[in-house]
């Protein structure tokens, strides 16, 4: 902490040197004070950039946030000269798009707010500032558009955050785990994004957007299960292409959770389902494998996850090499050694590739866990085990909520008009209403010209 005393003008200045912008501090605060006469200091402190502070806790928090405290006689002021180190606006590494904007949020909440204000130039965009963490005092900003948002959702979100009693919050994902409707579920109940255009579209649709200072990710709510399968570039290309891509993601979801489990179920209990021409090939492929299909599949799925995790943790260039070379070498060696069959390698690789198609990394990780559960159930009970597992997933999803709204909207409750922007990406002229889940008081978002 830096403490400067100017005896001639009876001023004490206190600040943290590594949190303030030194040029701004000198230009806007120190230089005007040194040039002013002693009798003019009080007039100078009445300017708008100086905020009179009477609460010692607010004064301490201001200094810790990068402001400078000015003490004159018996009064104290805070002046905003914050300039903590931060990275510039770059591209998102987890949500890449082919067409559309390429800027992304960073760890500075002020920059993130500016990126959203740049896109939504409306006086109805409201910001609620909260503080979380007894030690970290992390700033959290809840944004919504007044007149488009369902007010009880805002009140519920604010109430949940205010009730938090924890020492620290460092990231958006930490915060939403505290305020989830069901913290024990593996499915995310808040949609997270690093893209300003995606967050802006959520605000316009009537949702809440939350920004956590220090995190490059924002969250939106309420959300539904199907929202995790849409991407920003669905709306930046022709609607037929967007629809085809979205349907492909749902197909990828079905493949990634069931393909390997189906292989195990069929090869263990249901050989009669295999065509005769394929049965001979399958029997020859499995003739050298000493393990039951379920063990064989589990080993290969674990190896795929190890390769995926190694590729994610290593530097980018090395990680790509590990993923490609490791997959080819291990797969080929396992087949030649008789530890697995060719067909299982195809099933496991198809499941892994399909999981990459899902835009949301958090949802993709949850689906990977489901794949293991269905795989074990298929090894125990065959197709009946898969049916039991999938029924359990549907039942679990039916009981989930996001800020009190159904997680399976628009299937449960049934809202067919929302399907135009859920299962397909209809032409923008056909999507005239905001999602019913948001309960917006102004549901109409576009009208066709006559």
Buried (B, 14 or more C-beta within 10 A) or exposed (E): EEEEEBEEBEBBBBBBEEBBBEEBBBEBBBEBBEEBEEEEBEEBBEEEBBBEBEEEEEBEBBBEBBBBBBBBEEEBBBBBBBBBEEEEBEEBEBBBBEEBBEBBBBBBBBBBBEBBBEBBEBEEBBEBEBBBBEEBBBBBBBBBBEEBBBEEBBEBBBEBBEEBEBEEBBBBBBBBBBBBBBEEBBBBBBBBBBBBBBBBBBBBBBBBBBBBBBBBBBBBBBBBBBBBBBBBBBBBBEBEEBBEBBBEBBEBBEBBBBBBBBBBBBBBBEEEEBEEEEEEBBEEBBEEBEBEBBBBBBBBBEBBBEBBEBBEEBEEEEBEEBBEEBBEEBBEEBBEEEBBBBBBBEBBBBBBEBBEBBBBBBBBEBBBEBBBBBBBBBBBBBBEBBBBBBEBBEEBBEEBBBBEBBBBBBBEEEBEEBBBBBBBBBEEEEBBBBBBBBBBEEBEBEEEEE
